[in-house]
Amino acid sequence: MSQGQNLQQQMQQQAQQSAENFYAQSVGSLKTQIQNYRQQLEQYSEQLPEGDAKAQIEEMVDYYYELEGSVDQTAQDQGIQDQVNEAAQSTQQKMTEFAQGAAQQAQDAAGQAAGQAQEVAGQATDQAGQVAGQATDAAGQATQQVQDTVSGLTGGQQGDGQQQGGPLGGVTDQVGQVAQGAQDTAGQAAGQAQDAAGQAAQQGQQAAQQTAGGQQDGQQQEEPNATHAAQQKAQQLGVDLNQIQGSGTQGRITVRDVMGASGQ
């Protein structure tokens, strides 16, 4: 074999190795992204109460598990599973380091902003204290003037020390009686409203219990509660969904439950 042929063969081998490395790196990065997206969806699911929204997110999570399985199967078929796993770990480490650096920068910026805000708040507090003191003094003076004026209108004392009613003394007594009557009427109305609200709440609770009981009866008659991906996985592995206890929302069966039941 000539030197030229050897060189050509070496170039072909290098090109092939480079292509395999690139393929393994790209598949590993893809696997890492799928895992991160799935973990984010799982965090969203944990924050939601039991219901349709949480069930839909669990369905999405199951499809991500299926994608991860497809990537692993492809890497195994191509004989590059080790390279893919190494690339996935490397990508995950780089993303973690980048996220930590960004978090540190954000924390530093937040610390500076908090310090500036604290200084501004201190200045505003001092100014508010001064304004409040001035307002208190003005309010005290105005209150004293009102008290003097009311005292002159509703009653006063004669020169010999005897009580003398002012021009509004009788009106003040009538206003007091009317206010007392209004207070009594309001108390009775509030008591009646409270009784009516209690009865309505009790009726609503009974109706809700009846509705919930009817929904449970309907669910018991339906097929096993499982995500679409879990149903497909169970069919592929030959697993009976009726024998699996779901870990999802409202006992929903997920791909992880199916794989656990099959021993994978």
Beta strands, then each sheet from edge to edge (+ up, - down):
strand 1: 155-157
strand 2: 163-165
sheet 1: 1+ 2-
end
